[in-house]
């Protein structure tokens, strides 16, 4: 049996600098990788051979898992949808993030003009072991419309 680990999710973004600022300030992620890449036309199911992209990879507290890649097409530009999503539907991921201070994340999100779906509020869910887990949760969309549920576990 093969062993697999999800290390990174790469998101296509409109403006890598604006997105970078959001991930650095809101999620407190640090830059792991930053380079331009010319696509081979084989691995990624987007763009074509010779397209030039800019990839930045950010990490959280774990040095290997939970990374987020931000990928912007430089040449040619990849046309973006006119409207930024403000709801989740088929094909849209939901990212779940832990924090130790959801109120601080909320203040930073407001300062950057983040689309807030739900202000911090308490809620509970039954864990895999059957016991209830209590959280304060904030729901937001990043600058490109990717949805984040940001949780602070209560004791």
Long-range contacts (C-beta under 8 A, 24 or more apart in sequence): 5-64, 5-65, 6-65, 7-64, 7-65, 7-67, 8-57, 8-67, 8-68, 8-69, 9-67, 9-68, 9-69, 9-93, 9-95, 10-55, 10-57, 10-68, 10-69, 10-70, 10-71, 11-68, 11-69, 11-70, 11-71, 11-142, 11-144, 11-146, 12-46, 12-71, 12-72, 12-73, 12-78, 12-144, 13-70, 13-71, 13-72, 13-143, 13-144, 14-72, 14-80, 14-143, 14-144, 15-72, 15-143, 16-54, 16-56, 16-70, 16-71, 16-72, 18-143, 19-70, 19-72, 19-142, 19-143, 19-144, 20-56, 20-58, 20-70, 21-112, 22-112, 22-114, 22-142, 22-143, 23-58, 23-68, 23-70, 23-142, 24-58, 25-108, 25-112, 26-105, 26-108, 26-109, 26-112, 26-114, 26-140, 26-142, 27-58, 27-60, 27-68, 27-97, 27-105, 27-148, 27-150, 28-60, 29-58, 29-59, 29-60, 29-68, 30-58, 30-59, 31-56, 31-57, 31-58, 32-57, 32-58, 32-59, 32-67, 33-57, 36-74, 46-78, 47-73, 47-78, 51-75, 51-76, 80-144, 84-115, 84-141, 84-143, 84-144, 84-145, 85-141, 85-145, 85-147, 86-115, 86-117, 86-141, 86-145, 88-147, 92-145, 92-146, 92-147, 93-146, 93-147, 94-147, 94-148, 94-149, 95-146, 95-147, 95-148, 95-149, 96-148, 96-149, 96-151, 97-148, 97-149, 97-150, 97-151, 98-151, 98-152, 98-153, 99-150, 99-151, 99-152, 100-152, 101-152, 102-136, 102-137, 102-138, 102-150, 102-151, 102-152, 103-136, 105-138, 105-150, 106-138, 109-138, 109-140, 114-140, 114-141, 114-142, 114-143, 115-140, 115-141, 115-145, 116-140, 117-141, 117-147, 122-154
